[in-house]
């Protein structure tokens, strides 16, 4: 009688997670941040996800982390003072709660860090410490990723670990669709967000009721409405695809249905290297889209037969974005296959510049992302550097040296920078690594953009 045949070990994410669950070897996840998104992530991981466990959560205000664990029905957590104590607790199947993220980044029991604070400097410090201890990092932090994602990716590569944005957030939704289209032989030429509304002039006062009703941070929801978060998310996507924008702030055509973008986005820009963009008010009102281009007449006949239009541009879309639910896929791909969902290709393709929400006076202090003074708009990196534009993620605490008109872009020349920060250093390192020459100036010579950061 012949020996029974055995199947080779499956490499599918689902099968590997099931095997880890059966073997009692789940992926141990450390989450840094317990705001609204962090709580939703803890809730989902606390289900629990097969083959995956929320092993630890860190937050500067422990009460918020406690709330996250309670809502996830996780009981009996421990509050270790050292990484050794954390390792012991996790080995015993206990969940760790701490206000010190280094307990997570340096714990040998943690397999991956999910950074979900929305803070630039603090988030950068968490990522760098995780890299130092050879841990992959998932950024649910478009504020950080859009500013210095490329240099963080370079640091992660040097450490031999994965850095990735997450599926479920719009850049991950769109990038997952881009990769799918590429894998079946299609040519993506545009990608982006499906938005319900954009109003550059929203502020924490106009958004207070919405924030309260949805138990969200008011500055965060202001950034959702005023185009800043949209610009940061599409910058993350641009840096991952190498796409640019057709114009500063993108086109954002209003339409009834997302597939109308096939006729509304500028064809020349799409065919000249690709663009990121967005729709406004289009069904399904949320999610991500990809536009592909096809000239072959026989293939276009097939597209028409399957109700995708007459071309040559065709729109594919995902009608939802659910960061807390789709995140486990990114975690598993990073740990099991070292496969980033969405990460910079190289240097920055786009960035998010600071634009005045109202007329501003010399001596006023900018209040950063989601505030009263400015909103962020995506621009091509080369164009932003040619004008020495101030990235909005570096704008908080900058003092204006001159009056700025409403809707005028703020440059480094217009401000006195605050005390030097980690984000300033990393941004300068990124600029030095991928130098971009400014266009020919008025004097007929090429000159490098001037960056005025206090030392």
C-alpha positions in Angstrom: 0.0 0.0 0.0 1.5 3.3 -1.0 2.1 6.1 1.5 -0.6 8.8 1.7 0.1 11.9 -0.5 0.8 15.1 1.4 0.1 18.6 0.1 2.9 21.1 0.1 2.5 23.8 2.7 0.1 26.5 1.5 1.4 30.0 1.0 -2.0 31.6 1.0 -2.5 34.2 3.8 -5.7 32.6 4.9 -4.3 29.1 5.1 -1.2 30.3 7.0 -3.3 32.2 9.5 -5.4 29.2 10.1 -2.3 27.1 10.6 -1.0 29.6 13.1 -4.3 29.6 14.9 -4.3 25.8 15.1 -0.7 25.7 16.3 -1.3 28.4 19.0 1.2 30.7 17.2 -0.8 33.8 16.4 0.8 37.0 15.0 1.3 39.3 18.0 0.3 42.8 17.1 1.3 45.9 19.0 -0.9 49.0 18.4 0.3 52.5 19.2 -2.5 54.9 19.5 -6.0 54.6 21.0 -8.0 57.3 19.3 -11.2 56.6 17.3 -9.4 54.5 14.7 -7.1 52.8 17.2 -10.2 51.8 19.2 -11.9 50.4 16.1 -8.7 48.4 15.3 -8.6 47.0 18.8 -12.3 46.0 18.5 -11.6 44.1 15.3 -8.5 42.4 16.5 -10.2 41.5 19.7 -12.8 39.4 17.8 -10.2 37.8 17.5 -8.9 37.5 13.9 -7.8 33.9 13.3 -4.1 33.6 13.6 -3.7 37.1 15.0 -3.9 38.7 18.4 -3.9 42.2 19.8 -0.9 41.6 22.2 -0.4 45.1 23.4 -1.6 48.7 23.1 0.3 51.8 23.9 -1.2 55.3 24.4 0.1 58.4 26.0 -3.2 58.7 27.9 -3.6 55.2 29.4 -7.3 55.8 30.1 -8.0 55.9 26.3 -6.1 52.5 25.9 -8.2 51.1 28.7 -11.4 52.1 26.9 -10.2 50.5 23.7 -9.6 47.2 25.5 -12.9 47.3 27.3 -14.8 47.9 24.1 -12.9 45.0 22.5 -14.1 42.8 25.5 -10.4 42.2 26.5 -10.2 41.7 30.2 -7.4 41.3 32.7 -4.7 43.2 30.9 -1.3 43.9 32.5 0.7 47.1 32.7 4.4 46.0 32.7 7.2 48.4 33.4 9.8 46.7 31.3 10.0 44.8 28.0 10.9 41.7 29.9 7.7 41.9 31.9 5.8 42.6 28.7 7.3 39.5 27.0 6.3 37.4 30.0 2.7 38.7 30.0 2.3 38.1 26.3 3.7 34.6 26.6 1.0 33.9 29.1 -1.7 35.1 26.8 -2.2 38.4 28.5 -2.7 41.7 26.8 -0.3 44.5 27.6 -1.3 48.1 28.2 1.3 50.9 28.6 1.9 54.6 28.0 5.4 53.8 26.7 5.6 52.7 23.0 9.1 51.4 23.4 7.7 48.6 25.5 6.1 47.4 22.3 8.8 48.3 19.8 11.5 46.6 21.9 9.5 43.5 23.0 10.6 40.2 21.5 7.1 38.9 21.8 5.6 41.5 19.4 5.7 40.6 15.7 4.6 43.9 14.1 3.8 47.5 15.1 0.6 49.3 14.0 1.2 53.1 14.3 -2.2 54.9 14.4 -1.6 58.1 16.3 -1.9 60.6 13.5 1.1 62.4 15.0 4.1 63.2 12.8 7.0 63.5 15.2 5.8 60.9 17.8 4.8 58.5 15.0 8.2 58.9 13.3 10.0 58.1 16.6 7.9 55.0 17.0 8.6 53.8 13.5 12.4 54.4 13.9 12.5 52.6 17.2 10.6 49.6 15.7 13.1 49.5 12.7 16.0 49.5 15.2 14.5 46.4 16.8 13.8 44.7 13.4 10.0 45.1 13.5 7.8 45.7 10.5 5.5 48.8 10.8 2.0 49.5 9.5 1.2 53.2 9.2 -2.4 54.1 9.7 -1.0 57.6 9.7 -1.3 59.6 6.5 0.0 62.7 8.2 3.3 61.0 8.7 3.4 58.9 5.6 2.6 61.8 3.2 5.4 63.9 4.6 8.3 61.5 5.1 7.1 58.1 4.0 10.0 57.8 1.4 12.8 58.3 3.9 11.1 56.1 6.4 10.8 53.4 3.7 14.6 53.8 3.1 15.2 53.4 6.8 13.0 50.3 6.9 14.8 48.8 3.9 18.1 49.4 5.6 16.8 47.5 8.6 15.5 44.7 6.5 11.8 45.1 7.5 8.6 46.1 5.9 7.0 49.6 6.1 3.5 49.8 4.7 0.4 51.9 4.7 -2.8 49.9 5.3 -5.5 48.5 3.2 -8.8 49.9 4.2 -7.5 53.4 4.3 -8.1 54.9 0.8 -4.4 54.7 -0.4 -4.4 51.0 0.4 -7.8 50.4 -1.2 -6.7 52.1 -4.4 -3.3 50.5 -4.4 -4.7 47.0 -3.9 -6.9 47.7 -7.0 -3.9 49.1 -8.9 -1.9 45.9 -8.2 -4.8 43.7 -9.2 -5.2 45.6 -12.5 -1.5 45.3 -13.2 -1.6 41.6 -12.4 -4.2 40.9 -15.1 -2.4 42.9 -17.8 -4.2 46.2 -17.6 -2.6 49.6 -17.6 -3.5 51.9 -14.7 -3.2 55.6 -15.6 -5.1 57.2 -12.7 -6.2 56.2 -9.2 -7.7 57.9 -6.1 -10.5 58.6 -3.7 -14.3 58.6 -4.0 -15.3 61.6 -1.8 -18.7 62.9 -0.7 -17.6 66.5 -0.2 -14.7 68.9 0.0 -14.8 72.4 1.5 -11.4 74.1 2.0 -12.7 76.5 4.6 -14.1 74.1 7.2 -12.6 74.6 10.7 -13.0 73.1 14.2 -16.0 75.3 14.8 -17.9 74.1 11.8 -17.0 70.5 12.5 -17.6 70.4 16.2 -21.1 68.9 16.1 -20.1 66.2 13.6 -17.0 65.3 15.7 -19.1 65.1 18.9 -21.8 63.0 17.3 -19.3 60.5 15.9 -16.9 60.5 19.0 -14.0 61.8 16.9 -11.3 64.4 17.4 -12.5 67.7 16.0 -9.2 68.6 14.3 -9.1 65.2 12.6 -12.6 65.5 11.1 -11.8 69.1 10.0 -8.9 67.6 8.0 -11.3 65.1 6.5 -13.5 67.9 5.2 -11.1 70.7 4.2 -9.1 68.6 1.7 -6.0 68.1 3.8 -6.6 64.4 4.6 -7.6 63.8 1.0 -4.4 65.4 -0.2 -2.3 63.4 2.3 -3.9 60.1 1.2 -3.5 60.8 -2.5 0.1 61.8 -1.8 0.7 58.4 -0.2 -0.8 56.8 -3.3 1.2 59.0 -5.7 4.4 58.1 -3.9 3.5 54.4 -4.2 2.6 54.5 -7.9 4.9 57.2 -9.2 1.9 59.2 -10.4 1.6 62.9 -10.2 -1.3 65.4 -10.3 -2.7 67.2 -13.3 -2.8 70.4 -11.3 -2.3 71.5 -7.7 -5.2 70.2 -5.6 -6.2 67.8 -8.3 -9.2 68.1 -10.6 -11.9 66.6 -8.3 -14.7 66.6 -10.9 -18.3 66.4 -9.4 -20.3 63.6 -10.9 -23.2 61.2 -10.2 -21.3 57.9 -10.6 -17.6 57.2 -10.2 -17.4 55.6 -13.7 -18.0 59.0 -15.2 -14.4 59.8 -14.3 -13.5 57.9 -17.5 -14.7 61.0 -19.4 -13.9 63.7 -16.9 -10.3 63.3 -15.9 -7.7 64.9 -18.3 -6.6 62.3 -20.8 -3.2 63.9 -21.6 -2.2 63.9 -17.9 -3.3 60.3 -17.4 -1.3 59.2 -20.4 1.7 61.3 -19.5 2.9 59.3 -16.4 -0.5 58.8 -14.6 -2.3 60.9 -12.0 -4.0 60.7 -8.6 -7.3 62.4 -8.3 -10.7 62.2 -6.7 -14.4 62.4 -7.5 -16.9 64.5 -5.6 -20.5 63.4 -4.8 -20.2 60.3 -7.0 -21.9 57.0 -6.0 -20.9 54.9 -4.2 -19.7 58.0 -2.1 -16.7 56.1 -0.6 -13.8 53.8 -1.5 -11.2 54.0 -4.1 -11.0 53.9 -7.9 -8.5 53.1 -10.7 -8.7 54.2 -14.3 -7.1 51.9 -16.9 -6.4 52.7 -20.6 -6.9 50.4 -23.5 -6.5 51.1 -27.2 -6.9 47.6 -28.6 -10.3 47.6 -30.5 -11.0 44.0 -29.8 -10.3 44.4 -26.1 -12.5 47.5 -26.1 -15.3 45.5 -27.6 -15.0 43.1 -24.7 -15.1 46.0 -22.2 -18.3 47.3 -23.8 -19.9 43.8 -23.8 -19.3 43.7 -20.0 -20.9 47.1 -19.5 -17.7 49.1 -18.7 -18.2 51.7 -21.5 -16.7 52.4 -24.9 -13.3 53.5 -23.7 -10.5 54.1 -24.1 -10.5 54.8 -20.4 -12.3 52.4 -18.0 -13.0 52.8 -14.3 -12.6 50.0 -11.7 -13.6 50.8 -8.1 -14.0 49.4 -4.6 -17.2 50.7 -3.0 -16.0 50.8 0.6 -13.0 51.6 2.8 -12.9 50.0 6.2 -9.5 50.5 7.8 -10.2 48.4 11.0 -11.5 45.5 9.0 -9.0 45.5 6.1 -6.0 46.1 8.3 -5.5 42.4 9.3 -4.9 41.7 5.6 -2.0 44.2 5.6 -0.6 42.8 8.9 -0.7 39.3 7.6 0.9 40.1 4.2 3.7 42.1 5.9 4.5 39.4 8.5 4.0 36.3 6.4 5.2 37.5 3.0 7.1 40.7 3.6 4.7 42.2 1.2 3.8 45.9 1.7 0.2 46.9 0.7 1.3 50.4 -0.3 4.7 51.9 0.1 6.8 54.5 -1.7 8.6 53.4 -4.8 11.5 55.8 -4.2 11.6 59.5 -3.5 8.5 61.7 -3.3 6.3 62.1 -6.3 3.9 64.5 -4.6 3.6 66.4 -1.3 1.0 68.4 0.6 1.6 72.2 0.7 0.2 74.8 3.1 -2.5 77.1 1.8 -4.2 79.9 3.8 -7.8 79.4 4.8 -8.3 83.1 5.3 -6.3 86.3 5.1 -3.4 85.9 7.6 -1.3 88.6 9.2 2.4 88.8 9.9 3.0 87.5 13.4 0.2 85.0 13.4 1.1 81.4 14.2 0.0 78.6 12.0 -2.0 75.9 13.7 -1.3 72.9 11.5 -3.5 70.1 10.2 -7.2 70.5 10.8 -6.9 73.9 12.3 -8.3 77.4 11.6 -5.4 79.0 9.6 -4.6 76.7 6.7 -5.6 73.7 4.6 -3.4 71.3 2.6 -3.3 70.7 -1.1 -1.4 68.0 -3.0 1.1 69.2 -5.6 3.8 67.6 -7.7 7.0 67.4 -5.7 9.0 69.3 -8.3 6.5 72.1 -8.4 6.3 72.4 -4.6 10.1 72.6 -4.3 10.4 75.1 -7.1 8.3 77.5 -5.0 9.8 76.4 -1.7 6.3 75.6 -0.4 5.9 74.7 3.3 4.5 71.2 3.8 1.4 71.4 6.0 2.7 68.6 8.2 5.6 70.9 9.2 3.5 74.1 9.5 2.3 73.8 13.1 3.9 76.4 15.2 5.4 78.4 12.3 5.1 82.2 12.7 4.3 84.3 9.6 6.8 86.9 8.6 4.5 88.6 6.2 0.8 88.9 5.4 -0.6 86.0 3.4 -3.8 86.3 1.3 -6.6 83.8 1.4 -5.9 80.7 -0.8 -2.2 81.8 -1.1 0.4 79.1 -0.7 2.8 79.6 2.2 6.5 79.1 1.6 9.4 78.5 3.9 10.4 82.1 3.1 7.2 83.3 4.7 7.7 81.8 8.1 9.9 81.5 11.2 10.2 77.8 12.0 9.7 76.5 15.5 12.5 74.7 17.4 14.0 72.0 15.2 12.0 68.8 15.3 12.6 65.1 14.4 10.2 65.6 11.4 12.3 68.6 10.2 15.5 66.5 10.3 13.9 63.5 8.5 12.3 65.8 5.8 15.7 67.4 5.1 17.3 63.9 4.9 14.6 63.0 2.4 15.2 66.1 0.4 19.0 65.5 0.3 18.6 61.9 -0.7 16.3 62.7 -3.6 17.4 66.1 -4.8 15.2 68.0 -7.2 16.5 71.0 -9.1 14.2 74.0 -9.4 13.1 75.2 -12.9 15.0 77.9 -14.7 14.7 81.0 -12.6 14.1 84.6 -13.7 17.8 85.1 -13.9 18.2 82.3 -16.4 20.1 80.0 -14.1 19.1 76.9 -12.2 18.9 77.4 -8.4 18.1 75.0 -5.7 15.1 75.6 -3.5 16.0 77.4 -0.3 14.8 75.7 2.9 14.9 77.8 6.1 14.7 75.6 9.1 16.0 76.9 12.4 19.0 75.0 13.9 
